[in-house]
Amino acid sequence: MNRKRILLTGAAGRVGRLLRPLLQARYALRLCDVAPLSAVAHDDEIICGDLADPAVATGAVAGTIGVVHLAGLVAPAVSFEDTLAPNYRAVLALLEACRHQGCDRFIFASSHHIVGLHAPAPLPDDPTLAPDGFYGLSKAFGEAATAMYARRFGIRGLIVRIGNADPAVVDGRRERLWVSGRDLTQLIAIGLEHPGLGCEIVYGTSNCPDAFFPNSAAQRLGYRPQDSAADHHAPGFRPLQAMTAADGAGHVGGLFAASVLPPPFART
C-alpha cells in the first residue's frame, strides 16, 4: 500500500530522532538534514542538503503532501547572523517550494523561546512576544512567514511552539512545558490532516502541572495529550523551589533567557 509522503526536516536532530519512529507508523518519510542520515523504514527517502538553497528546498518538497519543519540553528548564545541561513532563508525557501509544488500543509516547529523572557507564571492564550535571544527572534519570523503564506496562498499552517522534548523531565521549570514524543506526534497529525485547519498557533506540551500555556487552540482542534510531565521525572529531578536564577528559574525560557545576549553581527 502506498502511504502519503511527508518531508521531515532536521531529521538528524534531537526532536527529529524522537519523532521519526512515531511518524513512520503513519506516513512515508522523506528525511532531510545537513548531517548524515540513514533510512530506518524500507520506504524512507533521504536528502542531505542545505534548505536555504531554493533548489534543495524544491527537490525536498516535490511530491509530498506536507512539511514538518524542525530544522534550524538552536543555541542560547547564537548571533543573529548565524541564524540567517538556517532559520530565515530556509523557512522562506520551503514555503516557496510548498507554494509552487502544490504542497498545502506546513507544520512549523516554533519554540517556547519566542515568549522566553516572560516571568515563570501561567500565560494567557495570546501572550505578548518576548523572545529570549536571536534563536527565539528567528522563530517569530518563521511564525510570521507561515501566517503570510497561509493567508496569501492557502497553505494550511500549524505553528507548534514546542516546550521541552527531552525523554525525561529534569527540573520544575521544564515540568511546566514538557512534551512527549507521542503527544507531539498527535499535534503534527492534526496539522497534516485536520480538515478545517487554516493557520493556528498551538503549544507543544503534554499534561503539565501548573502549566505555562493553556493551549486552548490545540484543544479546539481536537488535541488530547496522553502523557503527563509529572510521570516522567528524571533521576535527580530538581523541584522548582530548589532552582535559582542561575539555573534559569526566573523566566519561561530558562537558561536561554539567563544567558548573555551576544553581539548580533559578526565582528571583523
URNOR-V939764 format. One record per residue. N is the residue number from 1. RES is the residue in three letters. PHI is phi in radians with two decimals (NA if undefined). D_CENTER is the distance of its C-alpha to the mean C-alpha in whole Angstrom. Layout:
n=N res=RES phi=PHI d_center=D_CENTER
n=N res=RES phi=PHI d_center=D_CENTER
This chain:
n=1 res=MET phi=NA d_center=30
n=2 res=ASN phi=-1.40 d_center=28
n=3 res=ARG phi=-1.65 d_center=24
n=4 res=LYS phi=-1.15 d_center=22
n=5 res=ARG phi=-1.75 d_center=19
n=6 res=ILE phi=-2.11 d_center=16
n=7 res=LEU phi=-1.67 d_center=14
n=8 res=LEU phi=-1.97 d_center=11
n=9 res=THR phi=-1.58 d_center=11
n=10 res=GLY phi=1.14 d_center=10
n=11 res=ALA phi=-1.18 d_center=12
n=12 res=ALA phi=-1.56 d_center=14
n=13 res=GLY phi=-1.38 d_center=11
n=14 res=ARG phi=-1.07 d_center=11
n=15 res=VAL phi=-1.26 d_center=8
n=16 res=GLY phi=-1.05 d_center=10
n=17 res=ARG phi=-1.15 d_center=13
n=18 res=LEU phi=-1.13 d_center=12
n=19 res=LEU phi=-1.50 d_center=11
n=20 res=ARG phi=-0.92 d_center=14
n=21 res=PRO phi=-1.16 d_center=17
n=22 res=LEU phi=-1.31 d_center=16
n=23 res=LEU phi=-1.25 d_center=15
n=24 res=GLN phi=-1.11 d_center=18
n=25 res=ALA phi=-1.25 d_center=20
n=26 res=ARG phi=-2.13 d_center=19
n=27 res=TYR phi=-2.37 d_center=19
n=28 res=ALA phi=-1.40 d_center=20
n=29 res=LEU phi=-1.94 d_center=17
n=30 res=ARG phi=-1.92 d_center=18
n=31 res=LEU phi=-1.80 d_center=16
n=32 res=CYS phi=-2.32 d_center=15
n=33 res=ASP phi=-2.87 d_center=15
n=34 res=VAL phi=-1.42 d_center=17
n=35 res=ALA phi=-1.54 d_center=18
n=36 res=PRO phi=-1.08 d_center=21
n=37 res=LEU phi=-2.31 d_center=20
n=38 res=SER phi=-2.29 d_center=22
n=39 res=ALA phi=-1.25 d_center=22
n=40 res=VAL phi=-1.97 d_center=22
n=41 res=ALA phi=-1.43 d_center=23
n=42 res=HIS phi=-1.15 d_center=26
n=43 res=ASP phi=-1.80 d_center=24
n=44 res=ASP phi=-1.10 d_center=21
n=45 res=GLU phi=-2.02 d_center=21
n=46 res=ILE phi=-2.09 d_center=21
n=47 res=ILE phi=-2.26 d_center=20
n=48 res=CYS phi=-1.94 d_center=20
n=49 res=GLY phi=-3.13 d_center=20
n=50 res=ASP phi=-1.66 d_center=18
n=51 res=LEU phi=-1.25 d_center=16
n=52 res=ALA phi=-1.21 d_center=18
n=53 res=ASP phi=-1.46 d_center=21
n=54 res=PRO phi=-0.98 d_center=21
n=55 res=ALA phi=-1.18 d_center=23
n=56 res=VAL phi=-1.15 d_center=21
n=57 res=ALA phi=-1.08 d_center=18
n=58 res=THR phi=-1.11 d_center=21
n=59 res=GLY phi=-1.12 d_center=22
n=60 res=ALA phi=-1.24 d_center=19
n=61 res=VAL phi=-1.47 d_center=18
n=62 res=ALA phi=-0.94 d_center=22
n=63 res=GLY phi=1.44 d_center=23
n=64 res=THR phi=-1.78 d_center=19
n=65 res=ILE phi=-1.74 d_center=19
n=66 res=GLY phi=-2.99 d_center=15
n=67 res=VAL phi=-2.09 d_center=12
n=68 res=VAL phi=-1.93 d_center=9
n=69 res=HIS phi=-1.71 d_center=7
n=70 res=LEU phi=-1.71 d_center=5
n=71 res=ALA phi=-1.11 d_center=8
n=72 res=GLY phi=2.85 d_center=9
n=73 res=LEU phi=-1.53 d_center=12
n=74 res=VAL phi=-2.10 d_center=11
n=75 res=ALA phi=-2.97 d_center=14
n=76 res=PRO phi=-1.23 d_center=16
n=77 res=ALA phi=-2.00 d_center=19
n=78 res=VAL phi=-1.32 d_center=17
n=79 res=SER phi=-1.51 d_center=19
n=80 res=PHE phi=-1.03 d_center=19
n=81 res=GLU phi=-1.07 d_center=21
n=82 res=ASP phi=-1.08 d_center=19
n=83 res=THR phi=-1.52 d_center=15
n=84 res=LEU phi=-1.03 d_center=17
n=85 res=ALA phi=-1.27 d_center=17
n=86 res=PRO phi=-1.31 d_center=14
n=87 res=ASN phi=-1.91 d_center=12
n=88 res=TYR phi=-2.06 d_center=14
n=89 res=ARG phi=-1.11 d_center=17
n=90 res=ALA phi=-1.14 d_center=14
n=91 res=VAL phi=-1.09 d_center=12
n=92 res=LEU phi=-1.15 d_center=16
n=93 res=ALA phi=-1.09 d_center=17
n=94 res=LEU phi=-1.21 d_center=15
n=95 res=LEU phi=-1.13 d_center=16
n=96 res=GLU phi=-1.10 d_center=19
n=97 res=ALA phi=-1.11 d_center=19
n=98 res=CYS phi=-1.05 d_center=18
n=99 res=ARG phi=-1.03 d_center=21
n=100 res=HIS phi=-1.53 d_center=24
n=101 res=GLN phi=-1.71 d_center=23
n=102 res=GLY phi=1.27 d_center=23
n=103 res=CYS phi=-1.63 d_center=19
n=104 res=ASP phi=-1.88 d_center=18
n=105 res=ARG phi=-2.25 d_center=15
n=106 res=PHE phi=-2.38 d_center=12
n=107 res=ILE phi=-1.79 d_center=8
n=108 res=PHE phi=-1.77 d_center=6
n=109 res=ALA phi=-1.39 d_center=2
n=110 res=SER phi=-1.51 d_center=4
n=111 res=SER phi=-2.67 d_center=6
n=112 res=HIS phi=-1.11 d_center=9
n=113 res=HIS phi=-1.22 d_center=11
n=114 res=ILE phi=-1.25 d_center=11
n=115 res=VAL phi=-2.16 d_center=14
n=116 res=GLY phi=-1.19 d_center=14
n=117 res=LEU phi=-1.53 d_center=18
n=118 res=HIS phi=-1.23 d_center=19
n=119 res=ALA phi=-1.12 d_center=22
n=120 res=PRO phi=-1.32 d_center=20
n=121 res=ALA phi=-2.48 d_center=22
n=122 res=PRO phi=-0.93 d_center=20
n=123 res=LEU phi=-1.81 d_center=19
n=124 res=PRO phi=-1.25 d_center=20
n=125 res=ASP phi=-1.01 d_center=18
n=126 res=ASP phi=-2.21 d_center=18
n=127 res=PRO phi=-1.25 d_center=18
n=128 res=THR phi=-1.06 d_center=19
n=129 res=LEU phi=-1.11 d_center=16
n=130 res=ALA phi=-2.59 d_center=17
n=131 res=PRO phi=-1.04 d_center=15
n=132 res=ASP phi=-1.69 d_center=16
n=133 res=GLY phi=3.03 d_center=16
n=134 res=PHE phi=-1.25 d_center=16
n=135 res=TYR phi=-1.13 d_center=12
n=136 res=GLY phi=-1.05 d_center=11
n=137 res=LEU phi=-1.07 d_center=14
n=138 res=SER phi=-1.14 d_center=12
n=139 res=LYS phi=-1.22 d_center=9
n=140 res=ALA phi=-1.08 d_center=12
n=141 res=PHE phi=-1.09 d_center=13
n=142 res=GLY phi=-1.07 d_center=10
n=143 res=GLU phi=-1.11 d_center=11
n=144 res=ALA phi=-1.14 d_center=14
n=145 res=ALA phi=-1.12 d_center=15
n=146 res=THR phi=-1.06 d_center=13
n=147 res=ALA phi=-1.12 d_center=15
n=148 res=MET phi=-1.10 d_center=18
n=149 res=TYR phi=-1.22 d_center=18
n=150 res=ALA phi=-1.12 d_center=18
n=151 res=ARG phi=-1.44 d_center=21
n=152 res=ARG phi=-1.42 d_center=23
n=153 res=PHE phi=-2.14 d_center=22
n=154 res=GLY phi=1.34 d_center=21
n=155 res=ILE phi=-1.29 d_center=18
n=156 res=ARG phi=-1.38 d_center=16
n=157 res=GLY phi=-2.02 d_center=13
n=158 res=LEU phi=-2.14 d_center=10
n=159 res=ILE phi=-1.71 d_center=8
n=160 res=VAL phi=-1.95 d_center=6
n=161 res=ARG phi=-1.44 d_center=6
n=162 res=ILE phi=-1.26 d_center=5
n=163 res=GLY phi=-1.46 d_center=8
n=164 res=ASN phi=-1.87 d_center=10
n=165 res=ALA phi=-1.92 d_center=10
n=166 res=ASP phi=-1.19 d_center=13
n=167 res=PRO phi=-1.06 d_center=16
n=168 res=ALA phi=-2.37 d_center=18
n=169 res=VAL phi=-1.59 d_center=18
n=170 res=VAL phi=-1.66 d_center=20
n=171 res=ASP phi=-2.72 d_center=21
n=172 res=GLY phi=-1.20 d_center=21
n=173 res=ARG phi=-1.21 d_center=19
n=174 res=ARG phi=-1.13 d_center=16
n=175 res=GLU phi=-1.04 d_center=18
n=176 res=ARG phi=-1.51 d_center=17
n=177 res=LEU phi=-2.55 d_center=13
n=178 res=TRP phi=-1.32 d_center=13
n=179 res=VAL phi=-2.42 d_center=11
n=180 res=SER phi=-1.48 d_center=13
n=181 res=GLY phi=-1.06 d_center=12
n=182 res=ARG phi=-1.10 d_center=14
n=183 res=ASP phi=-1.25 d_center=13
n=184 res=LEU phi=-1.13 d_center=9
n=185 res=THR phi=-1.11 d_center=11
n=186 res=GLN phi=-1.06 d_center=13
n=187 res=LEU phi=-1.11 d_center=11
n=188 res=ILE phi=-1.09 d_center=10
n=189 res=ALA phi=-1.08 d_center=14
n=190 res=ILE phi=-1.06 d_center=14
n=191 res=GLY phi=-1.10 d_center=12
n=192 res=LEU phi=-1.48 d_center=14
n=193 res=GLU phi=-2.21 d_center=18
n=194 res=HIS phi=-1.08 d_center=18
n=195 res=PRO phi=-1.23 d_center=21
n=196 res=GLY phi=-1.74 d_center=21
n=197 res=LEU phi=-1.20 d_center=18
n=198 res=GLY phi=-1.91 d_center=18
n=199 res=CYS phi=-2.54 d_center=15
n=200 res=GLU phi=-2.27 d_center=14
n=201 res=ILE phi=-1.90 d_center=11
n=202 res=VAL phi=-2.27 d_center=10
n=203 res=TYR phi=-1.92 d_center=9
n=204 res=GLY phi=-1.49 d_center=8
n=205 res=THR phi=-2.39 d_center=11
n=206 res=SER phi=-1.56 d_center=14
n=207 res=ASN phi=-1.27 d_center=18
n=208 res=CYS phi=-2.19 d_center=18
n=209 res=PRO phi=-1.18 d_center=21
n=210 res=ASP phi=0.87 d_center=22
n=211 res=ALA phi=-1.07 d_center=18
n=212 res=PHE phi=-1.19 d_center=17
n=213 res=PHE phi=-2.12 d_center=15
n=214 res=PRO phi=-1.22 d_center=18
n=215 res=ASN phi=1.06 d_center=15
n=216 res=SER phi=-1.20 d_center=18
n=217 res=ALA phi=-1.10 d_center=16
n=218 res=ALA phi=-1.10 d_center=15
n=219 res=GLN phi=-1.11 d_center=18
n=220 res=ARG phi=-1.10 d_center=20
n=221 res=LEU phi=-1.45 d_center=18
n=222 res=GLY phi=1.80 d_center=19
n=223 res=TYR phi=-1.21 d_center=16
n=224 res=ARG phi=-2.33 d_center=18
n=225 res=PRO phi=-1.04 d_center=17
n=226 res=GLN phi=-1.74 d_center=19
n=227 res=ASP phi=-2.03 d_center=18
n=228 res=SER phi=-2.12 d_center=19
n=229 res=ALA phi=-1.04 d_center=18
n=230 res=ALA phi=-1.13 d_center=22
n=231 res=ASP phi=-1.62 d_center=23
n=232 res=HIS phi=-2.24 d_center=21
n=233 res=HIS phi=-1.17 d_center=22
n=234 res=ALA phi=-1.38 d_center=23
n=235 res=PRO phi=-0.99 d_center=26
n=236 res=GLY phi=1.40 d_center=27
n=237 res=PHE phi=-0.85 d_center=24
n=238 res=ARG phi=-1.82 d_center=25
n=239 res=PRO phi=-1.14 d_center=26
n=240 res=LEU phi=-0.99 d_center=25
n=241 res=GLN phi=-1.19 d_center=28
n=242 res=ALA phi=-1.63 d_center=29
n=243 res=MET phi=-1.64 d_center=26
n=244 res=THR phi=-2.19 d_center=27
n=245 res=ALA phi=-1.05 d_center=25
n=246 res=ALA phi=-1.15 d_center=25
n=247 res=ASP phi=-1.45 d_center=23
n=248 res=GLY phi=1.56 d_center=21
n=249 res=ALA phi=-1.27 d_center=22
n=250 res=GLY phi=-1.47 d_center=23
n=251 res=HIS phi=-2.53 d_center=19
n=252 res=VAL phi=-0.99 d_center=16
n=253 res=GLY phi=-1.42 d_center=15
n=254 res=GLY phi=1.06 d_center=17
n=255 res=LEU phi=-1.14 d_center=18
n=256 res=PHE phi=-1.07 d_center=16
n=257 res=ALA phi=-1.29 d_center=18
n=258 res=ALA phi=-1.44 d_center=21
n=259 res=SER phi=-1.30 d_center=21
n=260 res=VAL phi=-1.22 d_center=23
n=261 res=LEU phi=-1.28 d_center=22
n=262 res=PRO phi=-1.33 d_center=23
n=263 res=PRO phi=-1.02 d_center=25
n=264 res=PRO phi=-1.22 d_center=23
n=265 res=PHE phi=-1.99 d_center=25
n=266 res=ALA phi=-1.12 d_center=26
n=267 res=ARG phi=-1.52 d_center=30
n=268 res=THR phi=-1.89 d_center=33
